[in-house]
Amino acid sequence: MERMTKRQEQAQESRKRLMDTALSLFALRGYAATSVHTLCQSAGVADSLLYHYFPGGKGELMDAIARENLRQVMLELSEQNELLDALPLEEMLEALYQHIQRVVMRHEDLFRLMIRERELLQCDRLLRLLSSRQQWFPEVLRRRAQRGEICEMDFESASETLNSLM
C-alpha cells in the first residue's frame, strides 16, 4: 500500500473536517439555514475549499455525508451478527436492542439530519439501504424455528415489527 504524503493527509483531514462540521450544522440548523460561508468558517477552511472537494457545492456535500455515514452505520450494525445469533433468544433480543441503540447514539447527528431533511436526502433510498439489515433478522428467526426455539410464523413481518419497535 502506498503511503500518503503530508499534503494528501492534510487534504483528507480538511475534507473530513468539512464533512463533520456540515453534518453537525445541518443536523442542528438545517441544510437551507447553513450557508457555505458559515460552514467553511466553522470548519476553519476557505470557502473555495468546499468546491474543491465537492464541485457540486452543498448538495454534493450533503450526498457524501449521507452516503459515507450510512455505510459506516451499516458496518456497525452488522458487526455483531454472529455473536448475537449465538445467544439464547431473549438475550439476543436484548443485546440487539442495546447494540442498535449504541449505534444510533454514536450517529445521532446523522439520524437527526435524516429526519430533518428527509425530502432533500431522498430518505426512501436511504431507508432502503438501512432496511437491508432486515434481511438478516428473518433468517435468524427461521433458524430459531428450525431448532424448535420459536414457532413458525411470518418471519419477514415479525422482523419488520421488531425493527419498527426498535
Salt bridges, closest charged atoms under 4 A:
ASP20 OD2 - LYS16 NZ 2.78
ASP47 OD2 - HIS37 ND1 3.09
GLU68 OE2 - ARG15 NH2 2.99
GLU76 OE1 - ARG106 NE 2.92
GLU76 OE2 - HIS107 NE2 2.97
ASP85 OD2 - ARG143 NH2 2.56
ASP85 OD1 - ARG144 NH2 3.97
GLU108 OE2 - ARG112 NH2 2.75
ASP109 OD1 - ARG112 NH1 3.34
GLU119 OE2 - ARG118 NE 3.78
GLU139 OE2 - ARG142 NH1 2.58
GLU149 OE1 - ARG144 NH1 2.95
GLU149 OE2 - ARG147 NE 2.90
GLU156 OE2 - ARG142 NH2 2.99
